[in-house]
Amino acid sequence: MRWIKDIPHERFKIQILQYNSKYLVKIELGQFEQIFKVAESDVNDVTDLEKMINTELLTNSLSRFVEMRNDWATSFAKINEK
């Protein structure tokens, strides 16, 4: 896996990586991460990927992070219900 660049953001850690003829856009928040895979042939260059990382994508990602945290908390609570 090859690191391409970090994209500064006040809330998320955002990285663009390259692996197996794909770009990976990795968005992290705390202990959770989401990875979007894009074939290199589907975009012209990294600039296209940066344009895809817009407010709508990040807002939706935040919603998924909240769902992930809730799912994890529910699962974690179940192991302590004995």
C-alpha positions as CSV (number, residue, x, y, z in Angstrom):
1,M,0.0,0.0,0.0
2,R,1.4,3.4,-1.0
3,W,0.5,6.6,0.7
4,I,-0.4,9.4,-1.7
5,K,-1.4,12.3,0.5
6,D,-3.2,13.5,3.6
7,I,-6.1,15.9,3.2
8,P,-6.4,18.4,6.1
9,H,-9.7,18.5,7.9
10,E,-10.7,19.8,11.3
11,R,-12.8,16.7,12.2
12,F,-11.5,13.7,10.2
13,K,-8.2,12.2,9.3
14,I,-8.4,11.8,5.5
15,Q,-5.8,10.0,3.5
16,I,-5.5,8.9,-0.1
17,L,-3.7,5.7,-0.6
18,Q,-2.9,3.5,-3.7
19,Y,-3.1,-0.3,-3.8
20,N,-3.7,-3.0,-6.5
21,S,-4.6,-0.5,-9.2
22,K,-7.1,1.3,-6.9
23,Y,-7.1,4.5,-5.0
24,L,-8.3,4.2,-1.4
25,V,-9.9,7.2,0.3
26,K,-9.7,6.5,4.0
27,I,-11.7,8.6,6.4
28,E,-11.1,8.1,10.2
29,L,-12.9,9.5,13.2
30,G,-11.7,8.2,16.6
31,Q,-11.5,4.4,16.6
32,F,-13.6,4.0,13.4
33,E,-12.7,4.3,9.7
34,Q,-14.4,4.1,6.4
35,I,-12.6,3.3,3.1
36,F,-13.8,4.0,-0.3
37,K,-12.1,2.1,-3.2
38,V,-11.9,3.7,-6.6
39,A,-10.3,2.0,-9.7
40,E,-7.5,4.1,-11.0
41,S,-9.2,3.8,-14.4
42,D,-12.3,5.5,-13.1
43,V,-10.6,8.8,-12.4
44,N,-8.1,11.0,-14.3
45,D,-5.9,11.6,-11.3
46,V,-5.8,12.4,-7.5
47,T,-7.4,15.8,-8.1
48,D,-10.6,14.0,-9.2
49,L,-10.6,12.1,-5.9
50,E,-10.1,15.3,-3.9
51,K,-13.2,16.8,-5.7
52,M,-15.2,13.8,-4.6
53,I,-14.4,14.4,-0.9
54,N,-17.0,17.1,-0.5
55,T,-19.4,18.3,2.2
56,E,-22.1,15.9,1.3
57,L,-19.7,12.9,1.4
58,L,-18.3,14.0,4.8
59,T,-21.8,14.7,6.3
60,N,-22.9,11.2,5.2
61,S,-19.7,9.7,6.6
62,L,-20.3,11.4,9.9
63,S,-23.8,9.8,10.0
64,R,-22.3,6.4,9.3
65,F,-19.7,7.0,12.1
66,V,-22.5,7.7,14.6
67,E,-24.3,4.5,13.4
68,M,-21.0,2.5,13.8
69,R,-20.5,3.8,17.3
70,N,-24.1,3.0,18.3
71,D,-23.8,-0.5,16.8
72,W,-20.5,-1.1,18.6
73,A,-21.9,0.2,21.9
74,T,-24.9,-2.1,21.6
75,S,-22.7,-5.1,20.9
76,F,-20.3,-4.2,23.7
77,A,-23.2,-3.9,26.2
78,K,-24.5,-7.3,25.2
79,I,-21.3,-9.1,26.4
80,N,-21.9,-7.5,29.8
81,E,-25.6,-8.6,30.2
82,K,-24.9,-12.0,31.6
